[in-house]
Amino acid sequence: MDIVVNKVSTNWDDIPGGLTWYFIGQPKTGKTTAASRWSQKGTKGVLLLDTDLGADFVDEANVITINAINPPFRDLKKNGKIITKNGQNQTELIPPTERGFKYRSGANKGDTMPVYSMAEVLSWLRKSWDKLPYDTIVIDTIDEINKWIEASVLEELDIPAMGEGNWGADWGLARRKNLDIVIKFQKFIKQHGGNLILISHSKATTITDGKAQLSPDLPRGLGYSLTAKADVIGYTTASKDDGKFYISFKSYDERTVGSRLRPLAQKDLLFDYNTISKEILTYKEENKNGNIQTS
């Protein structure tokens, strides 16, 4: 078998596919709204997995509400009695419309709303992707997923709180479970050349040695692991001067922010897909002779 060696030659005439973007910022800094349009197709190309119930008022967003990592089951009953087999209670999947949620706004306000688990959605995407119009998947937010995972870890290890596990076993297990979900979605999106967007709130800014510390509002180990997996990490802000939202890709030691894409590295830009696209597609750099060339 011959091994094919690919010589990398970046072409900035098109936006690379298979990327993982990570948007980190304080609440109400435009993360969900901007992410819902992060495609050349606009909102038509984006599927938003809403774990935070925060997308209700994002116009034209394509939203699936998520409330668990894995699908919930309940005891199977007949005539009000639990059915057993070989001494074991038989179970059935709880239908998405019977998981206790209702629409909070719109024409269906007050009606039963279907909700799903991350596992169910990923399975559906694997089977249906080629028939779907999307090229971008948004997970909003990773923070909420981590809460579910930490709750499952407490139950699994039979401990009262995170930090009570022996030798950090609880933190390690939670980190692995979180990364497993992200890696599965990353692998899927890379296979299809789309985009994956992760969203997290940022920790309250602290000052250490006169420098601002910026990171996702997650346990330290998990935050660093997730940012290491991302290709582009942006810190979002709302401007008091003009009321617009901005995103920073400026990286230094105290910030888990930055970009592997040269056109975005070390820049502050309007938090808007078209602005970011233009910055990439019009990127120029100096060659070794000092001449300006389009990559």
Secondary structure as the mmCIF struct_conf table of DSSP 4:
data_model
#
loop_
_struct_conf.conf_type_id
_struct_conf.id
_struct_conf.beg_label_comp_id
_struct_conf.beg_label_asym_id
_struct_conf.beg_label_seq_id
_struct_conf.end_label_comp_id
_struct_conf.end_label_asym_id
_struct_conf.end_label_seq_id
HELX_LH_PP_P HELX_LH_PP_P1 ASP A 2 VAL A 8
TURN_TY1_P TURN_TY1_P1 TRP A 12 ASP A 13
BEND BEND1 ASP A 14 ASP A 14
HELX_LH_PP_P HELX_LH_PP_P2 ILE A 15 PRO A 16
BEND BEND2 GLY A 17 GLY A 18
STRN STRN1 LEU A 19 GLY A 25
TURN_TY1_P TURN_TY1_P2 PRO A 27 LYS A 28
BEND BEND3 THR A 29 GLY A 30
HELX_RH_AL_P HELX_RH_AL_P1 LYS A 31 ALA A 35
TURN_TY1_P TURN_TY1_P3 SER A 36 ARG A 37
BEND BEND4 SER A 39 SER A 39
TURN_TY1_P TURN_TY1_P4 GLN A 40 LYS A 41
HELX_RH_3T_P HELX_RH_3T_P1 GLY A 42 GLY A 45
STRN STRN2 VAL A 46 ASP A 50
BEND BEND5 THR A 51 LEU A 53
TURN_TY1_P TURN_TY1_P5 ASP A 56 PHE A 57
BEND BEND6 VAL A 58 VAL A 58
TURN_TY1_P TURN_TY1_P6 ASP A 59 GLU A 60
STRN STRN3 ASN A 62 ALA A 68
BEND BEND7 ILE A 69 ASN A 70
STRN STRN4 PHE A 73 ASP A 75
STRN STRN5 LYS A 77 LYS A 78
TURN_TY1_P TURN_TY1_P7 ASN A 79 GLY A 80
STRN STRN6 LYS A 81 ILE A 82
STRN STRN7 THR A 84 LYS A 85
TURN_TY1_P TURN_TY1_P8 ASN A 86 GLY A 87
STRN STRN8 GLN A 88 ASN A 89
STRN STRN9 THR A 91 LEU A 93
HELX_LH_PP_P HELX_LH_PP_P3 ILE A 94 PRO A 95
HELX_RH_3T_P HELX_RH_3T_P2 PRO A 96 GLU A 98
BEND BEND8 ARG A 99 GLY A 100
STRN STRN10 LYS A 102 LYS A 102
BEND BEND9 SER A 105 GLY A 106
TURN_TY1_P TURN_TY1_P9 ALA A 107 GLY A 110
BEND BEND10 ASP A 111 ASP A 111
STRN STRN11 THR A 112 THR A 112
STRN STRN12 TYR A 116 SER A 117
HELX_RH_AL_P HELX_RH_AL_P2 MET A 118 SER A 128
HELX_RH_3T_P HELX_RH_3T_P3 TRP A 129 LYS A 131
BEND BEND11 LEU A 132 LEU A 132
BEND BEND12 ASP A 135 ASP A 135
STRN STRN13 THR A 136 ASP A 140
HELX_RH_AL_P HELX_RH_AL_P3 ILE A 142 LEU A 157
TURN_TY1_P TURN_TY1_P10 ASP A 158 ASP A 158
BEND BEND13 PRO A 160 ALA A 161
TURN_TY1_P TURN_TY1_P11 MET A 162 GLY A 163
BEND BEND14 GLY A 165 GLY A 165
HELX_RH_3T_P HELX_RH_3T_P4 ASN A 166 GLY A 168
HELX_RH_AL_P HELX_RH_AL_P4 ALA A 169 HIS A 192
TURN_TY1_P TURN_TY1_P12 GLY A 193 GLY A 193
STRN STRN14 ASN A 195 HIS A 201
STRN STRN15 SER A 202 SER A 202
HELX_LH_PP_P HELX_LH_PP_P4 LYS A 203 THR A 205
STRN STRN16 THR A 206 THR A 208
TURN_TY1_P TURN_TY1_P13 ASP A 209 GLY A 210
STRN STRN17 LYS A 211 GLN A 213
STRN STRN18 LEU A 214 LEU A 214
STRN STRN19 PRO A 216 PRO A 216
BEND BEND15 ASP A 217 LEU A 218
HELX_RH_AL_P HELX_RH_AL_P5 ARG A 220 LYS A 229
BEND BEND16 ASP A 231 ASP A 231
STRN STRN20 VAL A 232 ALA A 238
TURN_TY1_P TURN_TY1_P14 LYS A 240 ASP A 242
STRN STRN21 PHE A 245 SER A 248
TURN_TY1_P TURN_TY1_P15 ASP A 253 GLU A 254
STRN STRN22 ARG A 255 ARG A 255
STRN STRN23 GLY A 258 SER A 259
BEND BEND17 ARG A 260 LEU A 261
TURN_TY1_P TURN_TY1_P16 ARG A 262 GLN A 266
STRN STRN24 ASP A 268 LEU A 270
BEND BEND18 PHE A 271 PHE A 271
HELX_RH_AL_P HELX_RH_AL_P6 TYR A 273 LEU A 281
TURN_TY1_P TURN_TY1_P17 THR A 282 THR A 282
STRN STRN25 LYS A 284 GLU A 286
TURN_TY1_P TURN_TY1_P18 LYS A 288 ASN A 289
BEND BEND19 GLY A 290 GLY A 290
STRN STRN26 ILE A 292 THR A 294
#
